[in-house]
Amino acid sequence: MSTTILWFRQDLRLTDNPALNEAIRRGGRVVPLFIDASGETLAWRDGSASRWWLHHSLKALAADLERHGITRRSAKPAAKPKPAEKKTRARKAKP
């Protein structure tokens, strides 16, 4: 069985998500991954409203994914998709 890592960045929607649609079309297991790298490349940190929005958006995404039988994964910024590919035996990461 093939595995596709679906890398969520800023687009946390499931409806009309081209990467998700492609992953489902290919068949096999879909492993969603979100890496919180906020502040990693910016000279400033996200404000409390942005962090609140992200927190609640990720909760909603997790609930939506679970309704589709998919469990969301998360990782620290240092983990990036390469180790996740190895851990899940995925062939290709899909941003």
N, C-alpha and C positions, 0 to 999 in steps of 0.2 A: 504494500500500500504506500503510495507517495504522500508526502507531507509538504504543505505550503505554509510558510510563515507569512502572515499578513501584518505588515508593520504599520501600525497606526501612528501618525504624527500629529498634524493639526486637524485633519479631517476625521472626526470620530463618528460619522454617520454610517449606518448600514444601508439605508435606502439609497438606491442609485449610486452605490460605491463600486467603481469599475474594478478595483483590485479584488474586492470580495467576490464580485460576480465572476471574474476570471478564475479565482481560486476554486469556487464552487463548480464552475464549468469543467475544470480539469479533473475533478473528483479527488478522492482521497481525504486525508485529514487536513483541517485548516487550524493552524495555531496562531491566534491573534497575539500581537506583542505591542506594548506601548512602553517606550523608554522616556521617562521624565528627565529631560535634559534642560529644563528651564534654568536660565542663568548661566548655562555652560559656555555659550558663545557671546552673550551680551555683556556689556559693561555694567548693567544694572540688573537687579532682581525683579521678578514679577511682583506686582502689588497684591494686596490681600484679596481684592475683587477678582483678579485673574486666577489666583490660586483657588478661591472658592468656586469659580466657574469650572475650572479644570477638575476639581474634586468631584463635583456633582455630575459633570459630563462623563467622567470615567465610571461613576456608579451607574449611570443610565446606560452606558455602553455595555458594561458587564451584564446588566440585567437583560438587555436586548440580545446579547450573544448567548446567554444561558437559555433564553426562550428558543433559540435556534440550535441548542444542544452543543454550543461551543464555549469552552472555558477560556477566559482572557488570561494572558500571561503578562507579567511586567518584569522589568529588569532595571538595574542601576545603569547609569550612563556608560560606565566602563565595560559593561557586558556586550553592548551593541549586538547586531544580529548574528555575526559569525559564530560565537559560542552557542547561541540559541540554535543555529542550524545544526551544529554538531550534536547537541543534547537531544534534539527532536529527530535527528537523521533526515532533516529536510534537504531537498536538492537545490532549492532556490528561494532566496528571500524576496518578498514582494512588497516594495514600499507603496 
